[in-house]
Amino acid sequence: MILAKHVAHEPPETPAAASGARIAAALWEHLTTEANAAFCRRDDARARSLYEKALVEAERLFAVELRGPRDEPCVSPMLYAISLHNLADLARRGGDDVGASDLIRAAFERVVAVAESPDAPVALRASCVHNLGPALAELVADLEARGLTDEAAPLVQRVEAAARSIIASHEPDRPC
């Protein structure tokens, strides 16, 4: 996998953006830890509220990382997918299998869409591809459980195509 620190046409991250990204990631971690504890206590209403707030922070971080290169690794795809998978687990435990499936699909679709986007920073796209493995595995397992195994192959092809497009867009004279 190729990671590019800066793409020529994108300005480096500003200190304010870096600080906002760090705050969003730290807040996501705190909210998710608290939500996981509530989930374990079977306090589903509290867990849902906290997981939803964590999702907002993951989305906020995604927005920062979409604006351009950062001096830190791009973690928003992972945090976003985890947030939606946590909500899916909660939905499934509450008997909402359709809602859980929708959340699992949403995690995959958002992350693969950014991986496919030539307008997104290369490092973010690479992070998306890296995090598509777990998102794809969860989605394929969900599809198989619902008897929709035939839908898996096109999803794998999308991930492979996104990875190839990142490799093709890599500038060989720039450090990875």
BAPAMAR-388387 format. One line per 2 residues: number of its first residue (from 1); for each residue x, y, z of N, C-alpha, C, CB. Coordinates in steps of 0.1 Angstrom, whole numbers, padded with zeros to 4 digits. Glycine has a CB too. Layout:
<sites>
NUM = X Y Z X Y Z X Y Z X Y Z ~ ...
</sites>
This chain:
<sites>
1 = 0009 -0012 0000 0000 0000 0000 0009 0012 0000 -0010 0000 0012 ~ 0005 0022 -0008 0013 0034 -0009 0007 0046 -0001 0015 0038 -0024
3 = 0015 0052 0007 0010 0063 0015 0018 0075 0010 0011 0061 0030 ~ 0012 0086 0007 0018 0098 0004 0016 0109 0015 0014 0104 -0010
5 = 0026 0115 0019 0025 0125 0030 0018 0138 0024 0039 0128 0036 ~ 0023 0142 0013 0017 0154 0007 0015 0152 -0008 0026 0167 0010
7 = 0004 0157 -0013 0001 0157 -0027 0004 0171 -0032 -0013 0152 -0031 ~ 0011 0172 -0043 0016 0185 -0048 0006 0197 -0047 0021 0184 -0062
9 = -0006 0194 -0051 -0016 0205 -0052 -0023 0209 -0039 -0026 0202 -0063 ~ -0020 0202 -0028 -0027 0204 -0015 -0017 0210 -0005 -0032 0190 -0010
11 = -0022 0221 0002 -0013 0227 0012 -0012 0218 0024 -0019 0241 0016 ~ -0001 0219 0031 0000 0211 0044 -0011 0215 0054 0014 0212 0049
13 = -0013 0206 0063 -0023 0209 0074 -0019 0221 0082 -0024 0196 0082 ~ -0029 0228 0086 -0027 0240 0095 -0027 0235 0109 -0038 0251 0093
15 = -0020 0243 0118 -0020 0239 0132 -0035 0238 0138 -0012 0249 0140 ~ -0044 0246 0134 -0057 0246 0139 -0064 0233 0135 -0065 0258 0134
17 = -0062 0229 0122 -0068 0216 0118 -0062 0204 0125 -0066 0215 0102 ~ -0049 0205 0127 -0042 0194 0134 -0048 0193 0148 -0027 0196 0135
19 = -0049 0204 0155 -0055 0204 0169 -0069 0199 0169 -0054 0218 0175 ~ -0077 0203 0159 -0091 0199 0158 -0092 0184 0156 -0098 0206 0148
21 = -0083 0179 0148 -0083 0164 0145 -0079 0156 0157 -0073 0161 0133 ~ -0069 0161 0164 -0065 0154 0176 -0076 0154 0187 -0052 0160 0182
23 = -0083 0165 0188 -0094 0166 0198 -0105 0157 0194 -0099 0181 0198 ~ -0109 0157 0181 -0119 0148 0176 -0116 0133 0179 -0122 0150 0161
25 = -0103 0129 0176 -0099 0116 0178 -0099 0112 0193 -0085 0113 0172 ~ -0095 0121 0201 -0094 0118 0216 -0109 0117 0221 -0087 0129 0223
27 = -0117 0126 0216 -0131 0126 0221 -0138 0113 0216 -0139 0138 0216 ~ -0135 0109 0204 -0141 0097 0198 -0137 0085 0207 -0136 0094 0184
29 = -0124 0085 0211 -0119 0074 0219 -0126 0074 0233 -0104 0075 0221 ~ -0127 0085 0239 -0134 0086 0252 -0149 0082 0251 -0133 0101 0257
31 = -0156 0087 0241 -0170 0084 0240 -0172 0069 0237 -0176 0092 0228 ~ -0163 0063 0229 -0164 0049 0225 -0161 0040 0237 -0155 0046 0214
33 = -0152 0044 0245 -0148 0036 0257 -0160 0036 0267 -0136 0042 0264 ~ -0166 0048 0269 -0178 0049 0277 -0190 0041 0272 -0182 0064 0279
35 = -0192 0042 0259 -0203 0035 0252 -0200 0020 0253 -0204 0039 0237 ~ -0188 0015 0252 -0185 0001 0253 -0189 -0004 0267 -0171 -0002 0250
37 = -0185 0004 0277 -0189 0001 0291 -0204 0000 0293 -0183 0011 0301 ~ -0211 0010 0287 -0226 0009 0288 -0231 -0003 0281 -0232 0022 0282
39 = -0225 -0006 0269 -0230 -0018 0262 -0228 -0031 0270 -0222 -0019 0249 ~ -0216 -0032 0277 -0214 -0043 0285 -0224 -0044 0297 -0199 -0043 0291
41 = -0228 -0033 0302 -0238 -0032 0313 -0252 -0034 0308 -0237 -0019 0321 ~ -0253 -0035 0295 -0266 -0037 0288 -0275 -0024 0290 -0274 -0049 0294
43 = -0268 -0013 0291 -0275 0000 0292 -0275 0005 0277 -0268 0010 0302 ~ -0284 -0001 0269 -0284 0002 0255 -0287 0016 0251 -0294 -0007 0248
45 = -0296 0023 0259 -0300 0037 0256 -0287 0046 0257 -0311 0042 0265 ~ -0280 0044 0268 -0268 0051 0270 -0257 0048 0260 -0262 0049 0285
47 = -0255 0035 0257 -0246 0031 0247 -0249 0037 0233 -0245 0015 0246 ~ -0262 0037 0230 -0266 0043 0217 -0262 0058 0216 -0281 0040 0214
49 = -0266 0065 0227 -0263 0079 0227 -0248 0082 0225 -0268 0085 0240 ~ -0240 0074 0233 -0226 0077 0232 -0220 0072 0219 -0219 0069 0243
51 = -0224 0061 0213 -0220 0057 0200 -0223 0067 0189 -0225 0043 0197 ~ -0235 0073 0190 -0239 0083 0181 -0230 0095 0182 -0254 0087 0183
53 = -0227 0099 0194 -0218 0111 0196 -0204 0107 0191 -0217 0115 0211 ~ -0200 0095 0193 -0186 0091 0187 -0187 0091 0172 -0183 0077 0192
55 = -0198 0087 0166 -0199 0088 0151 -0198 0102 0146 -0213 0082 0147 ~ -0204 0112 0154 -0203 0126 0150 -0188 0130 0150 -0211 0135 0160
57 = -0180 0126 0160 -0166 0129 0160 -0158 0123 0149 -0160 0125 0174 ~ -0162 0110 0146 -0155 0103 0134 -0158 0111 0121 -0160 0089 0133
59 = -0171 0115 0120 -0174 0123 0108 -0167 0136 0107 -0190 0125 0107 ~ -0166 0143 0119 -0158 0155 0120 -0144 0153 0115 -0159 0161 0134
61 = -0138 0142 0120 -0124 0139 0117 -0123 0136 0102 -0119 0128 0125 ~ -0132 0129 0097 -0133 0126 0082 -0132 0139 0074 -0145 0117 0079
63 = -0140 0149 0079 -0141 0161 0071 -0127 0168 0072 -0151 0171 0078 ~ -0120 0168 0083 -0107 0174 0084 -0097 0167 0075 -0102 0173 0099
65 = -0098 0154 0075 -0088 0146 0067 -0091 0147 0052 -0088 0131 0071 ~ -0104 0150 0048 -0107 0152 0034 -0102 0165 0029 -0122 0151 0032
67 = -0100 0174 0038 -0095 0188 0033 -0081 0188 0029 -0097 0198 0044 ~ -0073 0178 0032 -0059 0178 0028 -0050 0169 0036 -0054 0191 0027
69 = -0037 0169 0032 -0028 0161 0039 -0026 0165 0054 -0015 0161 0032 ~ -0022 0155 0062 -0019 0157 0076 -0006 0152 0079 -0030 0151 0085
71 = 0000 0157 0090 0013 0152 0094 0011 0140 0103 0020 0163 0103 ~ -0001 0136 0106 -0004 0124 0113 -0011 0114 0105 -0012 0127 0126
73 = -0011 0101 0109 -0018 0091 0101 -0033 0094 0100 -0016 0077 0107 ~ -0039 0091 0089 -0054 0092 0087 -0061 0081 0094 -0058 0093 0072
75 = -0069 0084 0105 -0076 0074 0112 -0091 0074 0111 -0072 0075 0127 ~ -0096 0085 0104 -0110 0086 0103 -0117 0074 0097 -0114 0099 0095
77 = -0112 0068 0086 -0119 0056 0081 -0121 0045 0091 -0112 0051 0069 ~ -0111 0043 0099 -0112 0032 0109 -0122 0036 0120 -0098 0030 0116
79 = -0121 0049 0125 -0131 0053 0135 -0145 0054 0130 -0127 0067 0140 ~ -0147 0058 0118 -0160 0058 0112 -0166 0044 0111 -0160 0065 0098
81 = -0158 0035 0106 -0163 0021 0104 -0166 0015 0118 -0153 0013 0096 ~ -0157 0017 0127 -0159 0011 0141 -0172 0017 0147 -0148 0014 0150
83 = -0174 0030 0145 -0186 0036 0150 -0199 0030 0145 -0186 0051 0147 ~ -0199 0028 0132 -0211 0022 0126 -0213 0008 0129 -0211 0024 0111
85 = -0202 0001 0131 -0202 -0013 0135 -0207 -0015 0149 -0189 -0020 0133 ~ -0203 -0006 0158 -0208 -0006 0172 -0223 -0004 0172 -0201 0005 0180
87 = -0228 0006 0164 -0242 0008 0163 -0249 -0004 0157 -0245 0021 0155 ~ -0243 -0011 0148 -0249 -0023 0142 -0250 -0034 0152 -0241 -0027 0130
89 = -0240 -0035 0161 -0240 -0045 0171 -0251 -0043 0181 -0227 -0046 0179 ~ -0253 -0030 0184 -0264 -0026 0193 -0278 -0028 0187 -0263 -0011 0197
91 = -0279 -0025 0174 -0291 -0028 0167 -0294 -0043 0166 -0291 -0022 0152 ~ -0284 -0050 0163 -0286 -0065 0162 -0290 -0071 0176 -0273 -0072 0158
93 = -0284 -0066 0187 -0288 -0071 0200 -0302 -0067 0203 -0278 -0065 0210 ~ -0307 -0056 0198 -0321 -0051 0200 -0331 -0058 0190 -0322 -0036 0199
95 = -0326 -0067 0182 -0335 -0074 0173 -0337 -0067 0159 -0348 -0076 0179 ~ -0330 -0056 0157 -0331 -0049 0144 -0320 -0053 0134 -0331 -0034 0147
97 = -0322 -0065 0129 -0312 -0071 0119 -0311 -0062 0107 -0316 -0085 0116 ~ -0323 -0057 0102 -0323 -0049 0090 -0315 -0036 0092 -0337 -0046 0085
99 = -0317 -0030 0104 -0310 -0018 0107 -0295 -0020 0109 -0315 -0012 0120 ~ -0292 -0032 0115 -0278 -0036 0116 -0271 -0037 0102 -0276 -0049 0124
101 = -0278 -0044 0093 -0273 -0046 0080 -0271 -0033 0073 -0282 -0055 0072 ~ -0280 -0023 0074 -0279 -0010 0068 -0267 -0003 0073 -0292 -0002 0071
103 = -0264 -0004 0086 -0253 0003 0092 -0240 -0003 0087 -0253 0003 0107 ~ -0239 -0016 0086 -0227 -0023 0081 -0225 -0019 0066 -0229 -0038 0082
105 = -0235 -0018 0059 -0234 -0014 0045 -0230 0001 0044 -0248 -0016 0037 ~ -0235 0009 0052 -0232 0023 0052 -0217 0025 0055 -0240 0031 0062
107 = -0212 0018 0065 -0197 0019 0068 -0189 0015 0056 -0194 0009 0080 ~ -0192 0005 0049 -0185 0001 0037 -0186 0011 0026 -0189 -0013 0032
109 = -0198 0015 0024 -0200 0025 0012 -0193 0038 0014 -0215 0027 0011 ~ -0193 0043 0026 -0186 0056 0028 -0171 0055 0027 -0189 0062 0042
111 = -0166 0044 0033 -0151 0042 0032 -0147 0039 0018 -0147 0031 0042 ~ -0154 0030 0011 -0150 0027 -0003 -0152 0039 -0012 -0158 0015 -0008
113 = -0162 0047 -0010 -0164 0059 -0018 -0152 0069 -0017 -0177 0066 -0014 ~ -0147 0071 -0005 -0135 0079 -0004 -0123 0073 -0010 -0133 0083 0011
115 = -0122 0060 -0008 -0110 0053 -0014 -0110 0054 -0029 -0110 0038 -0010 ~ -0122 0054 -0035 -0124 0055 -0050 -0122 0070 -0055 -0137 0050 -0054
117 = -0123 0079 -0046 -0124 0093 -0051 -0110 0099 -0054 -0130 0102 -0040 ~ -0108 0103 -0067 -0095 0109 -0070 -0093 0122 -0064 -0094 0110 -0086
119 = -0104 0128 -0059 -0103 0142 -0053 -0098 0141 -0038 -0116 0149 -0054 ~ -0099 0130 -0032 -0095 0128 -0018 -0080 0127 -0017 -0102 0116 -0011
121 = -0074 0132 -0006 -0059 0130 -0004 -0055 0116 -0005 -0055 0136 0009 ~ -0044 0113 -0011 -0039 0100 -0014 -0037 0092 0000 -0026 0100 -0021
123 = -0032 0099 0010 -0030 0092 0023 -0043 0088 0029 -0022 0101 0033 ~ -0054 0096 0027 -0067 0092 0032 -0072 0081 0024 -0076 0104 0032
125 = -0071 0081 0011 -0076 0070 0003 -0069 0057 0006 -0073 0073 -0012 ~ -0056 0058 0009 -0048 0046 0012 -0053 0040 0026 -0033 0049 0013
127 = -0056 0049 0035 -0061 0045 0048 -0075 0039 0047 -0062 0057 0058 ~ -0083 0044 0038 -0096 0038 0035 -0094 0024 0030 -0104 0047 0025
129 = -0085 0022 0020 -0083 0009 0015 -0079 -0001 0026 -0073 0009 0003 ~ -0069 0004 0034 -0064 -0004 0045 -0076 -0008 0054 -0054 0004 0053
131 = -0085 0001 0057 -0096 -0002 0066 -0108 -0009 0059 -0101 0010 0072 ~ -0107 -0011 0046 -0118 -0018 0039 -0118 -0033 0042 -0118 -0015 0025
133 = -0107 -0038 0046 -0106 -0053 0048 -0116 -0057 0059 -0092 -0057 0053 ~ -0115 -0051 0071 -0125 -0054 0081 -0140 -0050 0078 -0121 -0047 0094
135 = -0141 -0039 0071 -0155 -0034 0067 -0161 -0044 0057 -0154 -0020 0062 ~ -0153 -0048 0048 -0157 -0058 0037 -0160 -0071 0044 -0146 -0059 0026
137 = -0152 -0076 0053 -0154 -0089 0059 -0167 -0089 0067 -0142 -0092 0069 ~ -0170 -0078 0074 -0182 -0077 0082 -0194 -0077 0072 -0182 -0064 0090
139 = -0193 -0069 0061 -0204 -0068 0051 -0206 -0082 0045 -0201 -0058 0041 ~ -0196 -0089 0041 -0197 -0102 0034 -0203 -0112 0044 -0183 -0107 0029
141 = -0199 -0112 0056 -0205 -0121 0066 -0220 -0118 0068 -0198 -0119 0080 ~ -0224 -0105 0068 -0238 -0101 0069 -0246 -0106 0057 -0239 -0086 0070
143 = -0240 -0104 0045 -0246 -0109 0032 -0248 -0124 0032 -0238 -0104 0020 ~ -0238 -0131 0037 -0239 -0145 0037 -0249 -0150 0047 -0225 -0151 0041
145 = -0250 -0143 0058 -0261 -0147 0068 -0275 -0145 0063 -0259 -0139 0081 ~ -0276 -0136 0053 -0289 -0133 0047 -0291 -0140 0034 -0291 -0118 0045
147 = -0282 -0149 0031 -0283 -0157 0018 -0280 -0149 0006 -0297 -0162 0018 ~ -0272 -0138 0007 -0269 -0129 -0004 -0255 -0130 -0009 -0273 -0115 -0001
149 = -0249 -0142 -0009 -0235 -0145 -0011 -0231 -0139 -0025 -0232 -0160 -0011 ~ -0240 -0139 -0035 -0236 -0134 -0048 -0233 -0120 -0048 -0248 -0137 -0058
151 = -0237 -0112 -0038 -0234 -0098 -0038 -0220 -0095 -0034 -0244 -0091 -0029 ~ -0213 -0104 -0029 -0200 -0102 -0023 -0189 -0099 -0034 -0195 -0114 -0015
153 = -0189 -0107 -0045 -0179 -0105 -0055 -0177 -0091 -0060 -0181 -0115 -0066 ~ -0188 -0084 -0064 -0187 -0070 -0069 -0181 -0061 -0058 -0200 -0065 -0073
155 = -0183 -0064 -0045 -0178 -0055 -0035 -0163 -0057 -0034 -0184 -0059 -0021 ~ -0158 -0070 -0035 -0144 -0072 -0035 -0137 -0066 -0047 -0141 -0088 -0035
157 = -0144 -0066 -0058 -0138 -0060 -0070 -0137 -0044 -0069 -0147 -0063 -0083 ~ -0147 -0038 -0062 -0146 -0024 -0059 -0134 -0021 -0050 -0159 -0019 -0052
159 = -0132 -0029 -0040 -0120 -0026 -0031 -0107 -0028 -0039 -0120 -0036 -0019 ~ -0106 -0038 -0047 -0094 -0040 -0056 -0092 -0029 -0065 -0095 -0054 -0063
161 = -0103 -0024 -0071 -0102 -0013 -0081 -0097 0000 -0074 -0115 -0011 -0088 ~ -0102 0002 -0062 -0098 0014 -0054 -0083 0013 -0051 -0106 0015 -0041
163 = -0079 0001 -0047 -0065 0000 -0044 -0056 0002 -0056 -0062 -0015 -0038 ~ -0060 -0003 -0067 -0052 -0001 -0080 -0052 0014 -0084 -0058 -0009 -0091
165 = -0063 0021 -0081 -0063 0035 -0085 -0054 0043 -0076 -0078 0040 -0084 ~ -0052 0039 -0064 -0043 0046 -0055 -0029 0044 -0060 -0045 0042 -0040
167 = -0026 0031 -0063 -0012 0028 -0068 -0009 0036 -0081 -0011 0013 -0070 ~ -0019 0037 -0090 -0018 0044 -0102 -0015 0059 -0100 -0030 0041 -0112
169 = -0021 0064 -0090 -0020 0079 -0088 -0008 0082 -0080 -0032 0084 -0080 ~ 0000 0073 -0075 0012 0075 -0068 0022 0082 -0076 0018 0063 -0062
171 = 0029 0092 -0071 0039 0099 -0078 0053 0093 -0074 0039 0115 -0075 ~ 0059 0085 -0083 0071 0078 -0079 0083 0086 -0073 0076 0070 -0091
173 = 0083 0099 -0077 0094 0107 -0072 0091 0113 -0058 0097 0118 -0082 ~ 0080 0111 -0053 0076 0116 -0039 0078 0105 -0029 0062 0122 -0039
175 = 0083 0109 -0017 0084 0099 -0006 0071 0093 -0002 0092 0104 0005 ~ 0071 0080 0002 0059 0074 0007 0059 0075 0022 0058 0060 0002
</sites>
